[in-house]
Amino acid sequence: MIKYNPPEDGEPIRVENGVWRTPSKPIVLFIDGDGIGPEITRAAMSVMDKAVEVAYKSSRQIKWLEAYVGEKAEKMAGNRFPQESIDLIQKYRVVLKGPLETPIGGGFRSLNVTIRLILDAYANIRPVKYMKGLESPLRNPEKVDLIIVRENTDDLYRGIEWRWDSPEAVKLRDFLRRELKVEIEDDAGIGIKPISKYKTQRVARMAIRYALQNKRRSVTIMHKGNIMKYTEGAFREWAYEVALKEFRDQVVTEDEVSKGAPQAGKLLINDRIADNMFQQIITRTESYDVILAPNLDGDYISDAAGALIGNIGVLGGANVGDTGGMFEAVHGTAPKYAGKNVANPTGIIRGGELMLRFMGWTEAADLIDKAINEAVNQKKVTQDLARFMNVTPLGTKEFAKALTEIMETL
């Protein structure tokens, strides 16, 4: 059994209907993660602490509390996600998370997905913006400035599936043949793809609000509705419905513009079929801004967008809902680099930056953004970037220290 002792001088962050109420000494959970997770998570925490100190002196301070999940929890309690940790996350609801191992093809269910479901963190928000100095495959990478908003709790990612030779698959194939006249091969595994109106419209609402609050130009609905008409096609229809019913005075659709409606001062709403979206962000990068996508499409396009700037390892993501959020790097555990002090912590630091923005501590978040860009400009980088710049790399800890030193000069 794991016993937790929350800091006595800290208070929980309250998130009510999407509104964050952050005390001056908020208790924030952190999960070290697996592989390189502990190294990069601790580096991110040190950078965040420094940003808060520089921005607010002694008037604000994050009170960190470790939640044991993953390999560390298994060693302590014989369970990768003990009930005590679940209860802790349900109580405090704001988490900085290092990468956690997810097996391929079998084993335990994704802990990352489980945490999102606990928090009902239905939207994944991933900014993808080029930083000068990165090796991008694009001719004009400076045009990349995207926000991917991915639905997080629906679609195939719900994990409703059965092995081809399971009793459940046999029953389901029989039901489909008998009741619905749908023929499925006897050696086929089966997955269910639910996309609901409620879940679609709440993530569409968040994407549009985020775009308006951050003065973005457009929201593009990504879907494969030409083939999956009643799931992804419905996602498209329901997203448009939210835009036109709830934000009518602030938005204009691409179809309306083509018929002569003025666009000036309004958020453009359009849509693209998923396969076309992939080539569009390469060939017409500057035409896209916020991309709203169902879960699986959003997973694909997020990594594709990351590749455009040359290094997915520098990206962070926010998983947020109406009552809390989990913030993380977008890469995996990279176990072969674990314990070597070589991993780039920028991704999870960016996740921490997003967390600070949701907390309303934008001054500290801006310091982190400026420090990262200045470090790259000074070629103070870890080995993944140093090899392209022909400079001596910094270790994980040393890179974090360089960021804290830069912040003191800003």
C-alpha positions in Angstrom: 0.0 0.0 0.0 1.3 3.5 -0.9 0.8 6.3 1.6 0.8 9.9 0.3 1.6 13.0 2.3 0.5 16.1 0.5 2.3 19.4 1.3 0.6 21.1 4.2 1.2 24.6 2.9 -0.3 23.9 -0.5 -3.8 23.9 -2.0 -5.4 22.0 -4.9 -6.1 23.8 -8.1 -9.8 24.0 -8.7 -11.1 23.6 -12.3 -14.8 24.2 -12.6 -16.5 24.1 -16.0 -13.2 24.7 -17.7 -12.3 27.7 -15.5 -9.0 27.3 -13.7 -8.7 28.7 -10.2 -5.1 28.6 -9.1 -4.0 29.4 -5.6 -0.6 31.0 -4.9 0.9 27.7 -3.8 -0.9 25.0 -5.9 -0.3 21.3 -5.3 0.6 19.8 -8.6 1.1 16.1 -9.2 4.0 14.7 -11.1 4.6 11.2 -12.5 8.3 10.4 -13.2 7.4 7.9 -16.0 9.5 5.1 -17.4 12.7 5.0 -19.4 14.0 8.5 -19.7 11.0 9.8 -17.9 12.5 10.5 -14.4 15.4 12.5 -15.9 13.4 14.7 -18.2 10.5 15.1 -15.7 12.9 16.4 -13.0 14.6 18.7 -15.5 11.2 20.1 -16.5 10.3 20.7 -12.8 13.5 22.6 -12.2 12.9 24.8 -15.2 9.3 25.5 -14.2 10.3 26.3 -10.6 12.9 28.8 -11.9 10.4 30.4 -14.2 7.9 30.9 -11.4 10.6 32.3 -9.1 11.8 34.8 -11.7 8.3 35.8 -12.7 6.7 36.1 -9.3 9.6 36.1 -6.7 8.4 34.6 -3.5 4.7 35.3 -4.0 4.0 32.1 -5.9 5.4 28.5 -5.7 4.4 25.1 -7.1 4.1 22.5 -4.4 5.0 19.2 -6.1 3.6 15.9 -5.1 4.8 12.6 -6.7 2.1 10.2 -7.9 3.5 6.7 -8.4 2.5 5.2 -11.7 4.3 2.8 -14.1 7.5 0.9 -13.3 8.2 2.7 -10.0 4.7 1.9 -8.8 5.1 -1.8 -9.8 8.3 -2.0 -7.7 6.6 -0.4 -4.7 3.1 -1.9 -4.8 3.2 -4.8 -7.4 0.8 -2.8 -9.6 1.6 -0.2 -12.3 -1.4 1.9 -11.3 -2.4 1.3 -7.7 -5.7 2.5 -6.3 -4.0 5.0 -4.1 -2.5 6.7 -7.1 -5.9 6.7 -8.9 -7.5 8.3 -5.9 -4.7 11.0 -5.8 -5.2 11.9 -9.4 -8.9 12.1 -9.0 -8.4 14.5 -6.1 -5.8 16.9 -7.4 -6.6 16.6 -11.1 -3.5 18.5 -12.5 -0.6 16.3 -13.5 2.8 16.7 -15.1 3.6 13.3 -16.6 6.7 11.7 -17.9 6.4 9.1 -20.6 4.9 5.8 -19.6 5.5 2.4 -21.3 2.7 1.0 -23.4 3.1 -2.6 -24.7 2.4 -3.3 -28.4 0.0 -6.2 -29.2 -0.6 -7.3 -25.7 0.0 -6.8 -22.0 -1.5 -4.0 -19.9 -3.7 -1.2 -21.2 -2.1 2.2 -21.9 -1.7 4.0 -18.6 -1.6 7.3 -20.6 -5.1 6.6 -21.9 -6.3 5.5 -18.5 -5.2 8.8 -16.9 -6.9 10.8 -19.6 -10.1 8.9 -18.9 -9.8 9.4 -15.1 -9.5 13.1 -15.7 -12.0 13.1 -18.6 -9.3 15.1 -20.4 -11.2 15.0 -23.6 -9.0 17.4 -25.6 -5.3 17.0 -26.5 -3.8 20.3 -27.5 -0.5 20.2 -29.2 1.2 23.4 -30.5 3.7 22.8 -33.3 5.8 25.8 -34.2 9.2 25.9 -35.9 12.2 27.1 -33.9 15.1 28.6 -35.7 18.0 26.2 -35.7 16.1 22.9 -36.1 16.8 20.7 -39.1 13.5 20.6 -40.9 12.7 18.7 -44.2 10.7 21.7 -45.4 12.1 24.5 -47.6 10.3 27.1 -45.5 9.8 25.6 -42.1 9.2 29.1 -40.5 5.6 28.8 -42.0 4.8 26.0 -39.5 2.7 27.4 -36.7 -0.1 24.9 -36.0 -2.3 23.9 -33.1 -3.6 20.3 -33.2 -6.7 19.8 -31.1 -7.4 16.1 -30.9 -10.5 14.4 -29.4 -9.1 12.2 -26.6 -11.7 9.8 -25.3 -13.7 8.5 -28.2 -13.0 6.6 -31.5 -10.8 3.5 -31.8 -8.7 4.7 -28.9 -11.3 3.6 -26.5 -9.8 0.1 -27.0 -13.1 -1.7 -27.6 -11.7 -4.7 -29.5 -11.3 -8.5 -29.5 -8.7 -11.0 -30.7 -9.8 -12.8 -33.8 -9.9 -16.2 -32.0 -11.6 -14.9 -28.8 -15.1 -16.1 -27.8 -16.3 -12.5 -28.0 -15.1 -12.1 -31.6 -16.9 -15.3 -32.5 -20.2 -14.1 -31.0 -19.9 -10.7 -32.6 -19.2 -12.1 -36.0 -22.2 -14.4 -35.7 -24.4 -11.5 -34.5 -23.3 -9.3 -37.5 -24.0 -12.1 -40.0 -27.3 -13.2 -38.5 -28.9 -9.8 -37.5 -27.3 -7.3 -39.8 -26.3 -9.4 -42.8 -22.7 -8.2 -42.6 -20.1 -10.8 -43.6 -16.7 -10.8 -41.7 -14.0 -13.3 -42.2 -13.5 -15.9 -39.4 -9.8 -14.8 -38.9 -10.6 -11.1 -38.4 -10.0 -9.3 -35.2 -12.8 -6.8 -34.4 -12.6 -3.2 -33.1 -15.5 -0.8 -32.5 -15.2 2.9 -33.5 -17.7 5.0 -31.5 -17.9 8.7 -32.2 -20.6 10.5 -30.2 -22.3 13.8 -30.8 -21.7 15.0 -27.2 -18.0 14.2 -27.2 -17.5 15.7 -30.6 -19.2 18.9 -29.8 -17.4 19.5 -26.5 -14.0 19.2 -28.2 -15.1 21.3 -31.1 -16.3 23.9 -28.6 -12.9 23.9 -26.8 -11.0 24.2 -30.1 -13.1 27.2 -31.3 -12.8 28.9 -27.9 -9.0 28.3 -27.8 -8.7 29.7 -31.3 -10.7 32.8 -30.5 -8.9 33.4 -27.1 -5.5 33.0 -28.8 -6.4 35.1 -31.9 -5.9 32.3 -34.4 -7.0 32.6 -38.0 -8.9 29.4 -38.7 -10.1 26.0 -37.4 -9.9 23.1 -39.9 -12.0 20.0 -39.2 -10.1 16.9 -40.3 -12.1 13.8 -41.0 -12.5 10.7 -43.3 -16.2 11.4 -43.6 -16.3 10.4 -47.3 -15.8 6.8 -46.3 -16.8 6.6 -42.6 -20.0 8.6 -43.0 -21.7 8.0 -39.7 -18.6 8.4 -37.5 -16.1 10.8 -39.0 -18.7 12.3 -41.3 -20.8 12.9 -38.3 -17.8 14.4 -36.5 -17.6 17.0 -39.3 -21.3 17.8 -39.2 -21.5 18.1 -35.4 -18.4 20.4 -35.3 -19.9 22.7 -37.9 -23.2 22.7 -35.9 -21.4 24.0 -32.8 -19.5 26.6 -34.7 -22.6 28.0 -36.4 -25.0 27.7 -33.4 -22.8 28.8 -30.5 -20.2 31.1 -32.2 -22.3 32.5 -35.1 -21.2 36.2 -34.7 -17.5 35.3 -34.4 -17.0 32.7 -37.3 -17.5 32.4 -41.0 -17.3 29.2 -43.0 -15.2 28.6 -46.1 -18.3 28.0 -48.1 -19.8 31.3 -47.0 -16.6 33.1 -48.0 -16.7 31.5 -51.4 -20.2 32.9 -51.9 -19.0 36.4 -51.0 -19.3 36.7 -47.2 -16.7 38.9 -45.7 -14.0 37.2 -43.6 -12.3 40.2 -41.9 -12.2 39.9 -38.2 -13.8 36.4 -38.0 -12.5 32.9 -37.4 -12.6 30.8 -40.6 -14.1 27.3 -40.2 -13.4 24.8 -42.9 -12.8 21.1 -43.3 -10.4 18.7 -45.1 -10.5 14.9 -45.7 -7.8 13.2 -43.7 -5.6 11.9 -46.5 -5.7 15.3 -48.2 -4.9 17.0 -44.9 -1.5 15.2 -44.7 -0.3 16.6 -48.1 -1.9 20.0 -47.4 0.2 20.7 -44.3 3.3 20.0 -46.4 2.5 21.8 -49.6 0.3 24.6 -48.2 1.6 24.8 -44.6 0.8 28.5 -44.2 -2.9 27.9 -45.0 -3.5 26.0 -41.8 -3.7 27.1 -38.2 -5.8 25.1 -35.7 -6.7 21.5 -36.8 -9.6 19.8 -35.1 -9.5 16.0 -35.4 -11.0 12.8 -34.1 -8.8 10.7 -31.9 -7.0 8.4 -34.4 -6.7 11.0 -37.1 -5.4 13.5 -34.5 -2.7 11.1 -33.4 -1.4 10.7 -36.9 -1.5 14.4 -37.9 0.1 15.4 -34.6 3.2 13.4 -35.3 3.2 14.4 -39.0 3.1 18.0 -38.0 6.0 17.4 -35.6 8.1 16.0 -38.4 7.7 19.2 -40.3 9.8 21.1 -37.8 12.4 18.4 -37.8 12.2 17.1 -34.2 9.1 15.7 -32.5 11.1 15.5 -29.3 10.7 19.2 -28.7 6.9 19.2 -28.6 4.7 19.2 -25.6 1.0 18.4 -25.2 -1.9 19.3 -22.9 -4.6 16.8 -22.2 -7.4 18.9 -20.7 -11.1 18.8 -19.9 -13.6 20.8 -17.9 -12.2 19.7 -14.5 -8.4 19.2 -14.9 -5.6 18.2 -17.1 -2.4 16.2 -17.7 0.6 17.7 -19.4 3.4 15.8 -21.1 6.0 15.4 -23.8 4.6 13.8 -27.0 7.5 11.2 -27.4 7.9 7.8 -25.7 10.1 6.3 -23.0 13.3 5.8 -25.1 14.6 3.1 -22.7 18.0 2.8 -24.5 18.8 6.3 -23.4 17.6 5.9 -19.8 20.0 6.9 -17.1 22.6 8.3 -19.5 21.8 12.1 -19.1 21.5 12.6 -22.8 17.7 12.8 -23.4 16.3 16.1 -24.6 13.8 17.4 -22.0 12.3 20.1 -24.2 9.1 18.2 -24.9 8.0 17.8 -21.3 9.3 21.4 -20.5 6.9 22.6 -23.3 4.2 20.5 -21.6 5.0 22.3 -18.4 4.8 25.6 -20.2 1.3 24.7 -21.4 0.3 23.8 -17.8 1.4 27.2 -16.6 -0.7 28.8 -19.3 -3.8 26.9 -18.2 -3.0 27.8 -14.6 -3.1 31.5 -15.7 0.6 32.0 -14.9 1.4 33.3 -18.4 4.4 35.4 -17.3 6.3 32.2 -16.2 5.2 30.4 -19.4 6.5 33.2 -21.6 9.9 33.0 -19.8 10.2 29.3 -20.6 9.3 29.9 -24.3 11.9 32.7 -24.6 14.6 30.7 -22.8 14.1 27.6 -25.0 14.3 29.7 -28.2 17.4 31.6 -26.9 19.1 28.3 -25.9 18.7 27.0 -29.4 19.9 30.3 -30.8 23.0 30.0 -28.7 23.4 26.4 -29.7 23.1 25.2 -26.1 21.4 22.0 -27.0 21.3 18.3 -26.2 22.8 15.6 -28.4 19.8 15.1 -30.7 20.2 18.7 -32.0 23.9 19.2 -31.4 24.9 16.7 -34.1 23.2 18.9 -36.7 24.7 22.0 -35.3 28.3 20.6 -35.0 28.5 21.7 -31.4 29.3 19.9 -28.2 26.1 18.6 -26.6 24.7 19.4 -23.2 23.4 16.7 -21.0 19.8 16.6 -19.8 20.6 18.3 -16.5 23.0 20.7 -18.0 20.4 21.8 -20.6 17.9 22.5 -17.9 20.5 24.5 -16.0 21.3 26.5 -19.1 17.6 27.4 -19.4 17.4 28.6 -15.8 20.5 30.7 -16.3 19.1 32.3 -19.5 15.8 33.1 -17.6 17.8 35.1 -15.1 19.0 37.4 -17.9 15.6 37.9 -19.6 
